[in-house]
Amino acid sequence: MSDKLNATVKTWELLEAIKIVENFISREKMGKESLKGICIEANQKENILILRTTDLKMSAKVEIVGQANGNGKAVVLCKIFKELIKDISDTDVCIMIEKEKILIQTVNSKSVISAIKDAEFPEWADINSLRHYSVQKSELKNLFENVKFSASANPENEAVNCVRFEYEEEKLKVAGTDTYRLSYAEINLNANEGQPEERLNVSVPLKMIDGIVKSMKSKLGIPREKVLIVCDGNKVLFKFAGIEIVSDLTKLEFPDYKTIIKNLNTDKQAVLHTKDFIAVLKRAYSIAKGNKEAKNGAIFDFSQNRLLIKSIDEYSKFEEDIPIIYSGENLKISLDVKFLMDFISKVKDKTVVLKMLNNKSAVLVKGESNDNWIYLIMPLALREY
């Protein structure tokens, strides 16, 4: 692509950087070959090796400190590059670029791979905006993990193939929904920590959120570091520990989740031991997943101090009775067992609470002591087993 480059970095750091940027390459089968690759370049003045990827809607950049000479640049297929680096046992690795060839050399090994010819790789575009937010990495990771599983996984359903991301009233709020269930979580974020007074209301694509979470789990960086979030209304940037990830925003209108939560009515409540509940749900799911009429569905029969769970498939029937603390009239309701497991398996409270109205209204689920993270799930059509 251009000129020469010679950079030596720690092998594990290079592999971690590849694992981060590979989340943002293009998945289009017929797309440009260069967008399936990693752009490798260097900053000689700061002794930094830079890896970049993009699918044109979102981009990632990771900087690794080492010894760098020259300012060459090349694009290499991500899969091949990762496989070669993954098998290196030496502590340090030298990356050299010359005449559309990339040399990967250590004390004990040497590999040569071809760069993608005539690769047109976009330059990095910074976001300039006064709207910026600073959040502790572990808190932001937990916030996203607590809601992203509820977002639609279908890219064609763009309005909900995303996570809603908002800042207001000194709280950072996130929500995810696929229209059948909804997760909402919030954390306090004091304005005196550099937060602007202006409200933030944006939808961030799910692919971006998944990539951000994986990046925050990386061994690169400092565990208790802060993530800088910058938004200009069209794009959002997440920046921490030599890692920058930027994405277009989803422009389609996100469902009015605040009104849904505000208008939810309940008059029945069940309190269950979290570990016992998830254990019986797993057993119910082993049968419910084979139900052809209502896949993953089971009947939950609530009465005073007991819950009877029943599920069936073509060949089997499951029934189990567990103790609960229950208030309100008896209720029989059909729910998606997997949807319940998705949330309850993440709850750290010893007990979990279900709040209900009838067999046609949404059920609210939460850890007993945590009001900052809630889950709404719609019931299924009730069929007697």
N, C-alpha and C positions, 0 to 999 in steps of 0.2 A: 504494500500500500504506500509506504514511503520510508526512505532512509534506514539507518541502522539503529538497533537498540540492543543493549546488554544490561540485564538486571538480575541481581541475585537476591532472593528472599527466602524466608522460612517456608519449607514445604507445607507444613500444616496450615499456615496462614493463607497460602495460595489456594489450597484445597477448600478451606472455609469460604474464601472469597468467591470461588467458582460456584459453590453450593448456594450462595446468596444470589448471584446474578443470573443463574440458570432459571430462576423462577420467573424471569421477565423476558425471556426470548419468545419469539413468535411461534405459535402452535399451528399456524396455517400451513396446510400441506403444499399448497401451490404458491406460497409466498416467496419473497426474495431470500436467497440462500444466506446472504449476509445477516439477515434478521434472526437466523437460527444460530448465529455465531456469537463469539465474545470478541469485542474489540480490545486489543492489548496495546497499551501505550505507556509512556513514562514521563515523569517530570524530573529531569536531571538535576535541576537546581535544588529540589527538596528531597532527592533520592527516594522517589515514590514510583512504584509500579501501579498502573491503573487498569482495572478491568471494567468494561461497560457492556451492557446489553439493552436492547429495546425491541418492542413490538410496534412502535410508533405511537401507541396510546399511553404506554408506561415504560419507564426506563430506570435502570439501576446503575450505580457507580460505586466501586469499592477501591479504596486506596490502601496499598500495603507498603510500609516503610522497609527499605532495604538499601542496596547499593545499585544505583542506576547511572548508566552512561549512554548518551545518545538520546535522540528524540524520535525514534522510529515508531511506526504504528502498523498493526496488521490485524485482520479478522480471521479467526480460526473457528471451525465447527466445535461447538460446546461439548458435544458427546465425546469426541475423540480426545480433546484436550483434557477433559476430566478423567477419562480412563487412564491416560498416561500418568497424570499427576497422582492419582489415587494409588498406583502401584509402586510409587517411589518410597523407599525406606530411609533414604539419607535425610539428614536434618535440613540441609540447604539445597536449593535448586536454582540453576541459572537459566534464564530465558533470553535467547538471542534471536533477533529478527534481522534477516538480510536477504534481499532479492526474492521476496515472496516465499521464503522458507523460514520456518520457526524451529530453532534448535533448543531442545530441552535437555540440559546436561547436569549431572551430579558427579560426585566422586566416583561412583560405581556404575553409572549408566549414561547412555546418550541416545536420544531419539530425534528424528527429523520429520516434521510434518509440513504439508503445504498450506499456505495461507489461502483464503478465498480470493480469487483473482478479481481485480476491478471492483472491489467491494465498496459500495457507496454507503458509508455508515454515518448517520447524523451526528452533528456536533452536540455537545452537552448544552442544554439551555437552562440557565438559572432562573429562578422565580424571584422577582423583586416585589415585595409587598410588606406593608407595615403590620399586616395581620399575622402574628406569630404566637405560638403557644409552646410552653416548655413543660413536659410531663416526664415523670420518672419511668424508665423503660419497663420495669417489672409491672408497674400499675397499668401502663398502656397495653402491654401484652395480655394481661389478665382480662382487661376490659374487652379487647377484641375477641379473645377466646370464648368469653362468656356470651357472645351474641352471634358470631359468624356462622355457627353451625345451623342457625335458623334461617339464614339467607337462602334464596333460591340458587341452586347449583346450575341452573339452565341459563347460559349466556343470552339466549334469545328472549328471555324474560327480563329484559334489561332494567326495568323499574325497580325490581326487587333482587336482582343479581348483584347486590351491593350491600354495604353497611352504612346506615345513616349516622352522621357524625356531627355533633352540635356542641356549641359552647354558649351557655347562658346562665345567668344567676350564679356565677362563680362555680358552675358545675360543668364537667365534660360528660356528655351523654352520648350513648351509642345504642343503635337498635338494628335488629335483623329480622326479616320475615320472608316467608314464601307464600303468604296469604292463608296458610292452614295453621300456622303457629307463629309466635312472635316472642323474641327475647329483648329485654331492655336492661341496661346497666348504666350506672353513673358513678363518678368519683368527684370529690371536691377538688377544685383547682382555684386557688386564691388569686385574685386579680393583681395583688402586689408582687407576684412572681413574674411580672413582665407580660401578663396577658392583656390584650386590648379590651376595651369596654364593648366594642362592637360584637354583635352576636355572630356566630358561625353556624351556618346551616348548609351542609353539603352531603352528597352521597358518593361514597368511594367504592369503586368496583371491587367485587369479591376477590378476584384474582390478585389485586393489589393488596388487600387485607391479608390474604393467605401468605403472600410473599413477605409482607412486613413482619408477620408473626414468626415465620421461619427465620428471618434475618435477626430478629431480636433474641432468638434462641441460640444464635451462633456463638461459638467460643471467642470470636473477635469482640473486642470492646471490654467495657467495665460493667460488672453486674448492676451497680447502683447508679449508672449514668443517666443523664437526661436525654430525652428525644426532643429535638426542635421540630415543630410543625409549622410550616409556612403555607398560606393559601392566598391566591390572588383572584378567586372567584371562578377561574377556569381550570386551574391545576392545583394540586396539593403536593407538598414536598415533606418527606420525613428524613431527618438528618441526625446521625449519631455515629461516633467512633469510626470516622473515615468511611462511613456508609451513607449514601444518598439515594433515595428512591422517590421518583416523581411520577405523577399520574394525571391524566385527564379525569374530570369529574363526570359522574352520570347526571345527565340533564333532565331525564324523565322524572315526573313527580313521584315522590315516595309516599306510600300510604300514611294517612294521618294517625299515626300510632298513639299520639298523646290523647286524642279524643277517645280512641278505643279503650285505652287504659282508664281514663277518667270516667267513662260511662259504664264500666264493668260493674255489674251488680252480683252480689253473692249473699247467701243466707245459710250456707252449710260449710262446715270446716272439718277436715280430717288431719290429724297429726300422726305421722308414722316415723318409725325408726329408719333412718336413711339406709343403713347397710342391709337391714332385713328387707326393706322395700325393693332395693335394686336387685337383691338376690332372687326374690320371687318374680320380679319382672323379667329377669333373664330366663327363668324357667318357663314363664308364660310365652315369652317371645320365641322360644325354640319350637313351639307348636304354632303360634299365631302367624309366623312368617310364611307358613304353608297354606294359610287360609285363602282360597281362590276368590271368595266373595268379598271379603274385607281384609286384604293383606295387612298383617301386623296388628289387626284389631282384636281387642279382648273386652269382655264385659266386666265392669267394676261395680260390685254390689255393696254399697255402703249402708251399714246399720250401726246401732249403738255398740261401740267397743269392738267391732269386727269389720273386716273387708274381705269379701269373697271375690277372687279373680278367676275368670273362666275363659279359656281359649280353645279353639278346635282347628284341625285341618282335615284333610280328606280321610285320614286313617286314625287320628288320635284325638284325645280330649284331655285338657288340663284343668284342674281345679285346685285351688289352695286358699286356705283361710288364714289371715294374719290379724293380730290384735292391733287396734288403733284407738286413738282418743277422738271421738266424733261428737259433733253438735249439729242439730238440725234434723229435719225429717229424713227418713230413709230415701236413698237415691240409687237408681240403677242407671249406669251410663256406659257407653262404649267409647274407648279411647285407643289411639295408636300407641302400642306398647313401645315401639322403637323411639317415637318422639319423646315419650316420658323418660326412657333410659338415657337419651342424648343429654337431657338436662340434669337428671338426678345423679348420674354418674360423676358429674362435676361438682356437686354440692359438697361442701366441707362441713356443714353443720351436722350434728348428731341426729337431728330430726328435720323432717321436711313437712311442709304444710300445703294442702290442697284446699282451695276455696271454690265453691260451686253454687250454682243457682238451680239448674235443671239439666235434663239430658240433651238440650239443644243449644245451650249457651256455653261460651268459652270457660275453661277451667284455669284458674290462676295457681301456679306452682312456685314455691320459693323455699329457701332455707329459713328455718324458724326465726333466726336472729338477724337475717340480712334483708332489709327492705330496699337496698340499692341494686338488687338484681332480681328480676322477676321474669316469669315465663308464662305465656298464654298459649293454650292448645285447644283447638276446636274439636268437639266430639264427632264421632262417626255415627252413621245411621244405626240405631239400636236394633240388633237381631238377637232374639232369644236362642240360646244354645240348649 
